[in-house]
Amino acid sequence: MSPVSLLLNILWIALGGFWMAVGWAIAAVIMAITIIGLPWARAAFSIGVYTLFPFGQTAVPREAVTGREDIGTGPLGVIGNVIWLVFAGWWLAIGHLVTAVLLAVTIIGIPFAWAHLKLAGIALWPIGKVIVPIDDLGLRR
């Protein structure tokens, strides 16, 4: 992680990123408790860590990384995302949107608001995504 990414991640945590990561963790724990929600819990924990440290990383479709379709990127992944959207996705997306609006009021908060908007999109449709360092993404292209 570059020094700039580290500094931005520290500011991110101080300016509300921690609380959104807690929201992702709560969603993951609730899904894990139900046993049937374990596939969603795994995705929520992964994206929760990304929510805690978003700078220097990005979310990409798993198919783009592996080069092949799997259970999470095919039709079952779509069904899983619809279920996620109904039960947890829209709550997390609203949290990210509200936080983005509050941060966008200040000039300093605009980059953080933009990160929250990206996370709101991921909150709606997380299954089939993988988090990769931006440095690794550049090597793959």
C-alpha positions as YAML, in Angstrom:
chain: A
units: angstrom
residues:
- id: 1
  name: MET
  ca: [0.00, 0.00, 0.00]
- id: 2
  name: SER
  ca: [1.41, 3.35, -1.01]
- id: 3
  name: PRO
  ca: [1.89, 6.12, 1.57]
- id: 4
  name: VAL
  ca: [-0.88, 8.18, -0.06]
- id: 5
  name: SER
  ca: [-3.31, 5.24, 0.14]
- id: 6
  name: LEU
  ca: [-2.34, 4.68, 3.77]
- id: 7
  name: LEU
  ca: [-2.98, 8.35, 4.62]
- id: 8
  name: LEU
  ca: [-6.32, 8.33, 2.79]
- id: 9
  name: ASN
  ca: [-7.36, 5.12, 4.55]
- id: 10
  name: ILE
  ca: [-6.53, 6.61, 7.97]
- id: 11
  name: LEU
  ca: [-8.59, 9.72, 7.14]
- id: 12
  name: TRP
  ca: [-11.35, 7.47, 5.76]
- id: 13
  name: ILE
  ca: [-11.58, 5.55, 9.05]
- id: 14
  name: ALA
  ca: [-11.71, 8.80, 11.02]
- id: 15
  name: LEU
  ca: [-14.41, 10.29, 8.76]
- id: 16
  name: GLY
  ca: [-16.95, 7.50, 9.01]
- id: 17
  name: GLY
  ca: [-15.50, 4.54, 7.15]
- id: 18
  name: PHE
  ca: [-15.22, 2.57, 10.38]
- id: 19
  name: TRP
  ca: [-18.96, 2.74, 11.02]
- id: 20
  name: MET
  ca: [-19.85, 1.53, 7.56]
- id: 21
  name: ALA
  ca: [-17.40, -1.37, 7.98]
- id: 22
  name: VAL
  ca: [-19.19, -2.19, 11.23]
- id: 23
  name: GLY
  ca: [-22.48, -2.21, 9.28]
- id: 24
  name: TRP
  ca: [-21.00, -4.72, 6.82]
- id: 25
  name: ALA
  ca: [-19.73, -6.84, 9.72]
- id: 26
  name: ILE
  ca: [-23.18, -6.85, 11.35]
- id: 27
  name: ALA
  ca: [-24.78, -7.91, 8.07]
- id: 28
  name: ALA
  ca: [-22.18, -10.68, 7.70]
- id: 29
  name: VAL
  ca: [-22.70, -11.97, 11.24]
- id: 30
  name: ILE
  ca: [-26.48, -12.02, 10.81]
- id: 31
  name: MET
  ca: [-26.10, -13.92, 7.55]
- id: 32
  name: ALA
  ca: [-23.62, -16.37, 9.11]
- id: 33
  name: ILE
  ca: [-25.92, -17.07, 12.07]
- id: 34
  name: THR
  ca: [-28.65, -18.23, 9.71]
- id: 35
  name: ILE
  ca: [-26.29, -20.91, 8.27]
- id: 36
  name: ILE
  ca: [-28.11, -20.69, 4.92]
- id: 37
  name: GLY
  ca: [-26.67, -17.19, 4.57]
- id: 38
  name: LEU
  ca: [-23.01, -18.30, 4.66]
- id: 39
  name: PRO
  ca: [-22.32, -17.46, 0.99]
- id: 40
  name: TRP
  ca: [-23.54, -13.90, 1.63]
- id: 41
  name: ALA
  ca: [-21.60, -13.72, 4.89]
- id: 42
  name: ARG
  ca: [-18.34, -14.46, 3.07]
- id: 43
  name: ALA
  ca: [-19.00, -11.72, 0.53]
- id: 44
  name: ALA
  ca: [-20.04, -9.27, 3.27]
- id: 45
  name: PHE
  ca: [-16.88, -9.91, 5.32]
- id: 46
  name: SER
  ca: [-14.70, -9.46, 2.24]
- id: 47
  name: ILE
  ca: [-16.39, -6.21, 1.26]
- id: 48
  name: GLY
  ca: [-16.43, -5.10, 4.91]
- id: 49
  name: VAL
  ca: [-12.63, -5.22, 4.94]
- id: 50
  name: TYR
  ca: [-12.65, -3.32, 1.64]
- id: 51
  name: THR
  ca: [-14.98, -0.78, 3.24]
- id: 52
  name: LEU
  ca: [-12.46, -0.32, 6.05]
- id: 53
  name: PHE
  ca: [-9.53, 0.23, 3.64]
- id: 54
  name: PRO
  ca: [-10.91, 1.26, 0.22]
- id: 55
  name: PHE
  ca: [-7.99, 3.31, -1.05]
- id: 56
  name: GLY
  ca: [-5.40, 1.31, -2.97]
- id: 57
  name: GLN
  ca: [-7.91, -1.47, -3.76]
- id: 58
  name: THR
  ca: [-10.80, -1.94, -6.15]
- id: 59
  name: ALA
  ca: [-13.69, -4.33, -6.64]
- id: 60
  name: VAL
  ca: [-13.82, -6.18, -9.95]
- id: 61
  name: PRO
  ca: [-15.96, -9.05, -11.25]
- id: 62
  name: ARG
  ca: [-14.41, -12.36, -10.24]
- id: 63
  name: GLU
  ca: [-14.77, -13.54, -13.83]
- id: 64
  name: ALA
  ca: [-12.34, -10.81, -14.91]
- id: 65
  name: VAL
  ca: [-9.73, -12.09, -12.45]
- id: 66
  name: THR
  ca: [-10.12, -15.84, -12.97]
- id: 67
  name: GLY
  ca: [-10.98, -15.71, -16.66]
- id: 68
  name: ARG
  ca: [-13.88, -18.11, -16.25]
- id: 69
  name: GLU
  ca: [-17.45, -18.11, -15.00]
- id: 70
  name: ASP
  ca: [-18.17, -19.76, -11.65]
- id: 71
  name: ILE
  ca: [-21.17, -20.28, -9.39]
- id: 72
  name: GLY
  ca: [-21.04, -16.69, -8.09]
- id: 73
  name: THR
  ca: [-20.78, -15.06, -11.49]
- id: 74
  name: GLY
  ca: [-23.44, -17.12, -13.26]
- id: 75
  name: PRO
  ca: [-27.22, -17.41, -12.87]
- id: 76
  name: LEU
  ca: [-26.97, -18.55, -9.24]
- id: 77
  name: GLY
  ca: [-24.94, -15.43, -8.48]
- id: 78
  name: VAL
  ca: [-27.73, -13.27, -9.90]
- id: 79
  name: ILE
  ca: [-30.27, -15.04, -7.69]
- id: 80
  name: GLY
  ca: [-27.93, -14.62, -4.72]
- id: 81
  name: ASN
  ca: [-27.56, -10.91, -5.45]
- id: 82
  name: VAL
  ca: [-31.33, -10.43, -5.65]
- id: 83
  name: ILE
  ca: [-31.74, -12.15, -2.27]
- id: 84
  name: TRP
  ca: [-28.93, -10.02, -0.85]
- id: 85
  name: LEU
  ca: [-30.50, -6.84, -2.25]
- id: 86
  name: VAL
  ca: [-33.83, -7.59, -0.58]
- id: 87
  name: PHE
  ca: [-32.45, -8.53, 2.84]
- id: 88
  name: ALA
  ca: [-29.34, -6.40, 3.37]
- id: 89
  name: GLY
  ca: [-28.09, -4.61, 0.28]
- id: 90
  name: TRP
  ca: [-30.42, -1.66, 0.21]
- id: 91
  name: TRP
  ca: [-29.80, -0.88, 3.92]
- id: 92
  name: LEU
  ca: [-26.05, -0.77, 3.40]
- id: 93
  name: ALA
  ca: [-26.44, 1.22, 0.18]
- id: 94
  name: ILE
  ca: [-28.59, 3.81, 1.96]
- id: 95
  name: GLY
  ca: [-25.94, 4.09, 4.69]
- id: 96
  name: HIS
  ca: [-23.24, 4.70, 2.09]
- id: 97
  name: LEU
  ca: [-25.41, 7.23, 0.22]
- id: 98
  name: VAL
  ca: [-26.23, 9.21, 3.37]
- id: 99
  name: THR
  ca: [-22.59, 9.25, 4.39]
- id: 100
  name: ALA
  ca: [-21.58, 10.32, 0.86]
- id: 101
  name: VAL
  ca: [-24.00, 13.25, 0.93]
- id: 102
  name: LEU
  ca: [-22.72, 14.37, 4.34]
- id: 103
  name: LEU
  ca: [-19.10, 14.18, 3.19]
- id: 104
  name: ALA
  ca: [-19.75, 15.88, -0.16]
- id: 105
  name: VAL
  ca: [-20.78, 19.07, 1.63]
- id: 106
  name: THR
  ca: [-17.12, 19.81, 2.30]
- id: 107
  name: ILE
  ca: [-14.39, 20.06, -0.32]
- id: 108
  name: ILE
  ca: [-12.12, 17.77, 1.69]
- id: 109
  name: GLY
  ca: [-14.84, 15.12, 1.90]
- id: 110
  name: ILE
  ca: [-15.49, 14.85, -1.86]
- id: 111
  name: PRO
  ca: [-12.99, 12.01, -2.53]
- id: 112
  name: PHE
  ca: [-14.44, 10.12, 0.43]
- id: 113
  name: ALA
  ca: [-17.98, 10.75, -0.79]
- id: 114
  name: TRP
  ca: [-17.00, 9.31, -4.17]
- id: 115
  name: ALA
  ca: [-15.63, 6.18, -2.46]
- id: 116
  name: HIS
  ca: [-18.92, 5.82, -0.56]
- id: 117
  name: LEU
  ca: [-20.85, 6.04, -3.83]
- id: 118
  name: LYS
  ca: [-18.75, 3.21, -5.28]
- id: 119
  name: LEU
  ca: [-19.37, 1.17, -2.14]
- id: 120
  name: ALA
  ca: [-23.11, 1.84, -2.37]
- id: 121
  name: GLY
  ca: [-23.12, 0.21, -5.79]
- id: 122
  name: ILE
  ca: [-21.21, -2.77, -4.46]
- id: 123
  name: ALA
  ca: [-23.61, -2.98, -1.51]
- id: 124
  name: LEU
  ca: [-26.47, -3.56, -3.91]
- id: 125
  name: TRP
  ca: [-24.81, -6.35, -5.93]
- id: 126
  name: PRO
  ca: [-21.79, -7.89, -4.05]
- id: 127
  name: ILE
  ca: [-21.84, -11.56, -5.09]
- id: 128
  name: GLY
  ca: [-19.32, -12.32, -7.82]
- id: 129
  name: LYS
  ca: [-17.02, -9.43, -6.92]
- id: 130
  name: VAL
  ca: [-13.46, -9.79, -5.71]
- id: 131
  name: ILE
  ca: [-11.29, -7.13, -4.09]
- id: 132
  name: VAL
  ca: [-7.85, -6.68, -5.64]
- id: 133
  name: PRO
  ca: [-5.04, -4.19, -5.00]
- id: 134
  name: ILE
  ca: [-4.91, -1.55, -7.70]
- id: 135
  name: ASP
  ca: [-1.21, -2.37, -8.22]
- id: 136
  name: ASP
  ca: [-2.10, -6.00, -9.09]
- id: 137
  name: LEU
  ca: [-4.84, -4.84, -11.46]
- id: 138
  name: GLY
  ca: [-2.30, -2.82, -13.43]
- id: 139
  name: LEU
  ca: [-0.07, -5.86, -13.83]
- id: 140
  name: ARG
  ca: [-2.92, -7.97, -15.21]
- id: 141
  name: ARG
  ca: [-3.79, -5.55, -18.02]
...
